[in-house]
Amino acid sequence: MRTTHGLAGALAAAALGFATQAAQAALICAGCEYGEAGTFLGAYNPHDFDFGTFQHTDVGQEAGPGSDFEDYWVFDLNPGGSGSMSADFTMLTGISGFTGELYMDGGSTCAGNACSSVVLGALVDSDASLNSERRWEIIALSLPAGRYIIRVTGTANANLTSAYTGQLAFIAEPGTLALFGLGVLGIGLVRRYQV
């Protein structure tokens, strides 16, 4: 009984120690505003649960009333992992046909937080929230390390008030999450045998 208790405790400590090191979430880009050709949102490490936020507050003024627009948000992912990307707008800053797509990068040029050119590669995934007109979301599983582009499109409203905000977040591959789960299971075993 004591051997099982000690083994479960050691296993729990090791697994949770590893998971705790990986669980230091970092805000990479806070409210990054859209630039002329595209905006670089930074480099994200899924093992650190990195996340960021972005916004385009003057879509209507830049595109013109009732005009179509196309925004590019570029980010690096290293190592690979899974992620969620989404964006929405309030009713007063409406955008019709509001959609999002995730592409591999085809050779974009970015420096600092600005991109002077954006080149779309292969389409990875597109909006998974077709039941909502004010929000889109992409859940991308098992992305390899590399550079990616979020392409946001739509039509600005006639009042020049169109704007949206978005977010992206990443987690490690299921192997790391399984290790975390193993640690939680080990703690459960320790508590059970202590009673």
URDAUR-V709361 format. One record per backbone hydrogen bond with DSSP energy under -1.0 kcal/mol. NH is the residue of the N-H (numbers start at 1). CO is the residue of the C=O. E is the energy in kcal/mol with one decimal. If there is no record, write none. Layout:
nh = (NH,NH)
co = (CO,CO)
e = (E,E)
This chain:
nh = (5,6,7,8,9,10,11,12,13,14,15,16,17,18,19,20,21,22,25,28,32,34,39,40,41,44,48,49,50,51,52,53,54,55,56,60,62,63,64,66,67,69,71,73,74,75,76,77,78,81,82,83,84,85,86,87,88,89,93,94,96,99,101,102,103,104,105,106,109,111,114,115,116,117,121,124,125,127,128,132,136,138,140,143,146,148,149,150,151,152,153,154,155,156,163,164,165,166,167,168,169,170,171,176,177,178,179,180,181,182,183,184,185,186,187,188,189,190,191,192,193,194)
co = (1,2,3,4,5,6,7,8,9,10,11,12,13,14,15,16,17,18,23,51,53,55,72,113,74,76,45,46,45,26,168,29,166,32,164,162,58,59,60,157,64,154,152,150,39,148,42,146,44,143,171,140,169,138,167,136,165,134,90,91,155,153,151,125,149,122,147,119,117,114,111,38,109,109,104,102,102,100,137,129,87,85,83,81,77,75,103,73,101,71,99,69,96,67,93,56,88,54,86,52,84,50,82,173,173,174,175,176,177,178,179,180,181,182,183,184,185,186,187,188,189,190)
e = (-2.4,-2.7,-2.6,-2.7,-2.1,-2.4,-2.5,-2.5,-2.5,-2.5,-2.6,-2.6,-2.1,-2.0,-2.4,-2.9,-1.6,-1.4,-1.6,-3.0,-2.0,-1.5,-2.1,-1.7,-3.9,-2.8,-1.8,-1.4,-1.4,-2.4,-2.5,-3.8,-2.2,-2.8,-2.4,-1.3,-2.2,-3.1,-1.9,-1.2,-2.0,-2.5,-3.2,-2.5,-3.0,-2.3,-2.3,-2.9,-2.5,-1.6,-2.2,-3.0,-2.3,-2.5,-2.3,-1.9,-2.5,-1.5,-1.5,-1.1,-2.1,-2.3,-1.8,-3.4,-2.9,-2.7,-2.1,-3.4,-2.2,-2.8,-1.9,-2.1,-1.9,-1.3,-2.7,-3.4,-1.6,-2.1,-3.7,-1.9,-2.1,-3.3,-2.7,-2.9,-2.5,-3.2,-2.5,-3.4,-2.9,-2.4,-2.0,-1.4,-2.4,-2.9,-1.4,-1.6,-2.4,-3.3,-2.4,-2.2,-2.0,-2.1,-2.6,-1.4,-1.2,-2.8,-1.7,-1.8,-2.4,-2.3,-1.7,-2.0,-2.4,-2.3,-2.0,-2.0,-2.1,-2.3,-2.5,-2.1,-2.2,-1.2)
